[in-house]
Amino acid sequence: MERYAIAVKPDTKLLDEYLYGKSFFLTSPKHTLLAEGVFAKVPVNEDVDQMEALPQRVETVLTNAKNSGYSSPVVVGAVPFHPARSPHLIVPETVRWSGPLSFASEPLQQTPDYSFDIREVPKSTEFKRGVERALNQFKSDNNLCKVVLSRSLELTTKAKVNIHHLLRHLAANNTDGYTFAVDLPPFESVYEKPDSQRTTLIGATPELLVSKSGLQVVANPLAGSAARCENSIEDQKRGEDLLSSAKDRHEHAVVVSAVKDALGPFCKSIDVPDKPSLLKTSTMWHLSTEIKGEIADPTISSVDLATALHPTPAVCGSPTELARKTIAEIEPFDRQFYTGMVGWCNDYGDGEWVVTIRCAKVSDRLLHLYAGAGIVEDSRAEDELAETSAKFKTMLHALGLGNI
């Protein structure tokens, strides 16, 4: 079992000061944000669709905060996958920023020796049957282009999980991506008992949904994946094979097209590369396209852009409503905040929102890990199962566990 070692340096100060149950944490390749306390909450919509008018509700809360004396208020938090579920967005009492995290190489900390009972939801065989159901639906409904199916691992341990330690290990192995920890409110589901204890959404995602700075906007959709390999020659071949895979290029093109179409109405110019590039994490290769644009209207906020994009075909499918309906019919659990978005928006409308993947929901001694795979017409159930298993490794390795 591999154990990750991390040295504490001054440039990890905000990470060191993260307090479980009292903080919002997000680090990216550009900066680190630590928010604490709650000054105000963004109200939920009284109607079924929680995404409707979300940008206006965020703007109102930010304006009220500024009128109350906050010179540079920021909204932070998480938005669920399904529009009927309530977002968890707040204006914190304090917000601190620093540069990106950087870790030294001396092994000062080891992963705790956790012992877990593990339950698959659904079981591997059931997940593959779900993929087959989706493939049959492609044959019966030509409108369905892609659907993303996921599964969960429920891990129970005798000792409480050290959230701070888990966050540190995730961040140390994701310096080119986005690592986050968000305190969540109680959540009720037909699939699970209501959360009765403090719950944290924690993860290390490689995918930027959208960022906005001034008039500049960037989105970086990922779709098409392959597991990495310890053998450097085989690992490089897997990346090259992914880049040349017709099935994965098609899956990626569906996502890029949807992101371009969603951002287009907001932009006076938009640049989309002709072909994807390779992006790698510690466990996966991904097809990646960085889309850049210039906003036509400076009053458009990062929340406007994020809600227009969410959910992309990378985590839902295409077309959105048909894919979402298929997911609801096949997946035997409520995704909650998995495949939602986490991020921030300030009173100028600038902000950064990332896709909530490679993550877990942690409550005391219980963890729910999530991983999904994009299903298209040429998919094979065994391959999609293997892809989800590879994606689980981000959280499993951070917990000091091997492959499952």
C-alpha positions in Angstrom: 0.0 0.0 0.0 1.4 3.4 -1.0 1.5 6.1 1.6 1.7 9.7 0.5 4.1 12.0 2.5 3.7 15.7 2.8 5.9 18.4 4.3 4.3 21.4 5.9 5.7 24.7 4.6 4.6 28.4 5.0 3.0 28.4 1.6 0.4 25.9 3.0 -0.7 28.3 5.7 -4.4 28.5 4.7 -4.6 24.7 4.3 -3.0 24.4 7.8 -5.7 26.7 9.2 -8.7 24.9 7.6 -11.1 23.9 10.4 -13.4 20.9 9.9 -17.0 22.0 10.2 -16.2 25.7 10.2 -14.4 26.5 6.8 -14.8 26.5 3.1 -11.6 25.6 1.3 -10.7 25.7 -2.4 -7.3 25.7 -4.0 -6.5 26.0 -7.7 -3.4 26.3 -9.9 -3.7 30.1 -9.4 -4.7 30.7 -5.8 -6.1 29.3 -2.5 -9.2 30.5 -0.7 -10.2 29.9 2.9 -13.6 31.2 4.1 -14.9 31.0 7.6 -18.2 31.7 9.4 -21.6 32.6 7.9 -22.7 36.2 7.4 -25.7 35.3 5.1 -27.1 32.4 3.1 -28.3 32.6 -0.4 -32.1 31.7 -0.1 -33.4 28.7 -1.9 -36.1 29.0 -4.6 -39.6 28.2 -3.5 -40.3 26.5 -6.8 -39.1 23.1 -7.9 -36.2 24.4 -10.1 -33.5 25.7 -7.7 -31.4 26.8 -10.6 -34.0 29.3 -11.8 -32.9 32.9 -10.9 -30.0 31.6 -8.9 -27.7 34.4 -10.3 -30.2 37.0 -9.2 -30.4 35.5 -5.7 -26.6 35.5 -5.4 -26.4 39.1 -6.6 -29.0 40.2 -4.1 -27.2 38.6 -1.2 -23.9 40.1 -2.3 -25.5 43.6 -2.6 -27.0 43.2 0.9 -23.6 42.2 2.3 -21.9 45.2 0.7 -24.6 47.5 2.0 -24.0 46.1 5.5 -20.3 47.1 5.4 -18.5 44.2 3.7 -16.1 45.9 1.3 -15.5 42.8 -1.0 -18.2 40.2 -0.3 -17.9 36.7 -1.8 -20.4 33.9 -2.2 -18.9 30.4 -1.7 -20.4 26.9 -1.7 -21.8 24.0 -3.6 -24.6 23.4 -6.1 -26.1 19.9 -6.5 -26.4 17.9 -9.7 -30.2 17.9 -9.9 -32.1 21.3 -10.2 -34.7 20.2 -7.7 -32.1 20.0 -5.0 -31.2 23.1 -3.0 -27.8 24.8 -3.4 -25.7 25.5 -0.3 -24.3 29.0 -0.9 -23.2 31.5 1.7 -21.5 34.8 2.2 -18.8 34.0 4.8 -17.8 36.3 7.6 -14.1 36.2 6.5 -12.3 35.3 3.3 -8.6 34.9 3.0 -6.5 34.4 -0.2 -3.0 33.2 -0.9 -1.1 31.8 -3.9 -1.3 28.2 -5.1 -0.2 25.5 -2.7 3.3 24.1 -3.0 4.5 21.1 -1.0 8.0 20.1 0.0 9.2 16.5 -0.6 10.3 15.4 2.9 8.0 12.7 4.3 6.6 14.3 7.5 3.1 12.8 7.6 1.7 9.4 6.8 -1.8 8.3 5.9 -3.6 7.0 9.0 -4.0 3.2 9.1 -7.8 3.2 8.4 -9.7 -0.1 8.3 -12.9 0.0 6.3 -16.0 -2.0 5.6 -16.9 -1.4 2.0 -20.2 -1.7 0.1 -20.7 -1.1 -3.6 -23.8 0.8 -4.7 -24.6 -0.6 -7.2 -22.6 -3.8 -7.3 -20.3 -4.2 -10.3 -22.6 -6.6 -12.1 -25.5 -4.3 -11.6 -23.5 -1.4 -12.9 -22.7 -3.3 -16.0 -26.4 -4.1 -16.5 -27.1 -0.4 -16.2 -24.6 0.3 -18.9 -26.3 -2.3 -21.1 -29.7 -0.7 -20.4 -28.3 2.7 -21.6 -26.8 1.0 -24.7 -30.2 -0.4 -25.5 -31.8 3.0 -25.1 -29.4 4.4 -27.7 -30.8 1.9 -30.2 -34.5 2.7 -29.3 -34.1 6.5 -29.0 -31.9 8.2 -31.6 -32.1 11.4 -29.7 -29.9 10.2 -26.9 -26.2 10.9 -27.7 -24.5 10.2 -24.3 -25.4 9.4 -20.7 -23.0 9.4 -17.7 -23.6 6.6 -15.3 -21.9 6.5 -11.9 -21.6 4.2 -8.9 -20.7 4.8 -5.2 -18.5 3.1 -2.6 -19.8 3.3 1.0 -16.9 3.0 3.4 -17.4 2.7 7.1 -14.6 2.7 9.7 -14.3 2.3 13.4 -12.4 5.6 13.8 -13.5 9.0 12.6 -11.9 10.1 9.4 -9.4 12.9 9.8 -10.9 15.4 7.3 -7.9 17.8 7.5 -5.4 15.1 6.9 -7.5 13.8 3.9 -7.7 17.3 2.4 -4.0 17.7 2.7 -3.2 14.5 0.9 -5.7 15.2 -1.8 -4.2 18.7 -2.4 -0.6 17.4 -2.4 -1.4 15.0 -5.2 -3.5 17.5 -7.2 -1.4 20.7 -7.5 -2.4 21.1 -11.1 -6.1 20.8 -10.3 -8.7 22.0 -7.8 -9.1 20.6 -4.3 -12.0 21.5 -2.1 -13.8 21.0 1.2 -17.4 22.3 1.8 -19.5 21.9 4.9 -23.0 20.7 3.9 -26.4 21.1 5.5 -28.5 18.0 6.5 -29.7 16.2 3.4 -32.7 13.8 3.1 -33.0 11.3 0.3 -35.3 8.4 -0.6 -32.1 6.3 -0.9 -30.4 7.2 2.4 -31.2 8.0 6.0 -31.1 11.8 6.7 -27.7 13.1 7.6 -27.7 13.5 11.3 -24.1 14.5 11.7 -21.8 17.1 10.3 -21.1 16.3 6.7 -18.3 17.5 4.4 -18.0 17.4 0.7 -14.3 16.9 -0.1 -12.5 16.2 -3.4 -9.7 16.8 -5.9 -11.3 17.5 -9.2 -9.3 18.1 -12.4 -12.1 19.9 -14.2 -12.8 23.6 -14.4 -16.5 24.3 -15.2 -15.9 28.0 -15.8 -13.9 31.0 -14.5 -14.5 34.7 -15.1 -12.0 37.5 -14.5 -13.1 40.9 -15.9 -14.3 40.2 -19.4 -12.3 37.0 -19.8 -13.9 33.6 -19.4 -12.3 30.1 -19.4 -13.9 26.7 -19.5 -12.0 23.4 -19.5 -14.3 20.5 -20.3 -12.9 17.0 -19.8 -14.4 13.9 -21.5 -12.8 10.7 -22.6 -10.6 9.0 -20.0 -8.0 6.2 -19.5 -6.4 4.8 -16.4 -2.7 5.6 -15.9 -0.1 2.9 -15.4 3.1 2.7 -13.3 5.1 1.5 -16.3 6.1 4.8 -18.0 6.2 3.3 -21.5 2.8 1.7 -21.1 1.4 4.8 -19.4 2.5 7.0 -22.3 0.9 4.6 -24.8 -2.4 4.7 -22.9 -2.4 8.5 -23.3 -1.6 8.3 -27.0 -4.2 5.6 -27.5 -6.8 7.8 -25.8 -5.9 10.8 -28.0 -6.4 8.7 -31.1 -9.6 6.8 -29.9 -12.5 7.5 -32.2 -15.0 6.6 -29.4 -13.4 8.9 -26.9 -12.9 11.7 -29.4 -16.7 11.5 -30.2 -17.6 11.6 -26.5 -15.3 14.6 -26.0 -16.7 16.4 -29.1 -20.2 16.2 -27.7 -19.2 17.9 -24.5 -17.1 20.6 -26.2 -19.9 21.4 -28.6 -22.4 21.8 -25.7 -20.0 24.1 -23.7 -19.4 26.3 -26.8 -23.1 26.6 -27.4 -23.8 27.5 -23.8 -21.1 30.1 -23.6 -21.7 31.5 -27.1 -24.7 33.8 -26.3 -22.6 35.5 -23.5 -19.5 36.1 -25.6 -18.5 38.6 -28.3 -15.6 36.3 -29.2 -14.9 32.6 -28.3 -11.9 30.4 -29.1 -12.2 26.7 -29.3 -9.2 24.6 -30.3 -9.7 22.3 -33.3 -8.7 19.2 -31.4 -8.3 18.1 -27.7 -5.1 17.7 -25.8 -4.1 15.3 -23.0 -4.4 16.2 -19.4 -3.1 13.9 -16.7 -3.7 13.5 -13.0 -2.0 11.1 -10.6 -4.5 8.3 -11.6 -6.1 9.3 -15.0 -5.5 10.5 -18.5 -8.2 12.9 -19.9 -9.0 14.5 -23.2 -9.1 18.2 -22.5 -10.1 21.3 -24.4 -9.6 24.8 -23.0 -12.2 27.2 -24.3 -11.6 30.9 -23.9 -13.9 33.8 -24.6 -14.5 37.5 -24.1 -17.8 38.5 -22.4 -20.0 40.9 -24.3 -21.8 42.3 -21.2 -19.6 43.1 -18.1 -22.6 42.7 -15.8 -22.7 38.9 -16.5 -21.4 37.0 -13.5 -19.6 33.8 -13.1 -22.8 32.4 -11.6 -24.7 33.3 -14.8 -22.1 31.4 -16.8 -21.9 28.4 -14.4 -25.7 27.9 -14.3 -25.8 28.1 -18.1 -23.2 25.3 -18.4 -24.4 23.1 -15.5 -24.6 20.2 -16.0 -22.3 19.7 -19.0 -22.5 16.4 -21.0 -19.3 15.5 -19.3 -21.2 14.6 -16.1 -24.8 14.2 -17.3 -25.0 13.4 -21.0 -26.7 14.8 -24.1 -29.4 16.0 -24.5 -29.5 17.1 -20.9 -33.0 16.3 -19.9 -33.2 13.0 -21.6 -29.8 12.0 -20.1 -30.9 13.1 -16.7 -34.1 11.0 -17.0 -32.0 8.0 -18.0 -29.7 8.5 -15.0 -32.7 8.6 -12.6 -34.1 5.4 -14.1 -30.8 3.5 -13.8 -28.7 4.8 -10.9 -29.8 3.4 -7.5 -28.7 6.4 -5.4 -29.1 10.2 -5.2 -26.1 12.0 -6.5 -26.7 15.0 -4.2 -23.7 17.3 -4.7 -21.6 14.8 -6.8 -21.3 16.1 -10.4 -22.6 19.4 -9.2 -20.3 22.4 -8.9 -18.2 24.1 -6.1 -16.8 27.6 -6.3 -17.1 31.3 -5.5 -18.3 34.6 -7.0 -17.5 38.1 -5.8 -19.5 41.3 -6.1 -17.9 42.2 -9.4 -19.1 38.9 -10.9 -15.7 37.4 -11.1 -15.4 33.8 -9.9 -14.4 30.2 -10.4 -16.6 27.1 -10.4 -15.3 23.5 -10.7 -17.1 20.3 -11.4 -17.6 18.2 -8.3 -15.9 14.9 -9.3 -13.2 12.7 -7.6 -15.0 13.4 -4.4 -16.6 12.0 -1.3 -19.2 12.9 1.2 -17.9 12.3 4.7 -20.0 12.0 7.9 -18.1 11.0 11.0 -17.2 7.3 10.3 -19.0 7.0 6.9 -17.8 8.0 3.5 -19.6 7.9 0.2 -17.2 7.9 -2.7 -18.4 8.5 -6.3 -17.1 7.8 -9.8 -18.8 7.8 -13.2 -18.2 7.1 -16.9 -19.6 8.5 -20.1 -21.6 6.0 -22.1 -21.9 6.4 -25.9 -23.1 4.1 -28.6 -19.7 2.3 -28.9 -19.2 1.8 -25.1 -18.5 -1.6 -23.6 -19.8 -2.3 -20.1 -16.6 -3.9 -18.8 -14.5 -0.9 -20.0 -16.9 1.6 -18.3 -16.7 -0.4 -15.0 -12.9 -0.3 -15.2 -13.0 3.4 -15.8 -15.0 4.0 -12.6 -12.7 1.8 -10.6 -9.7 3.8 -11.8 -11.4 7.1 -10.9 -12.0 5.9 -7.4 -8.2 5.7 -6.9 -8.0 9.4 -6.2 -9.9 9.2 -3.0 -8.8 5.6 -2.1 -5.1 6.5 -2.3 -5.6 9.6 -0.2 -7.2 7.3 2.4 -4.2 5.0 2.2 -6.1 2.3 0.5 -5.2 0.2 -2.5 -7.4 -0.6 -5.4 -10.9 -1.9 -5.0 
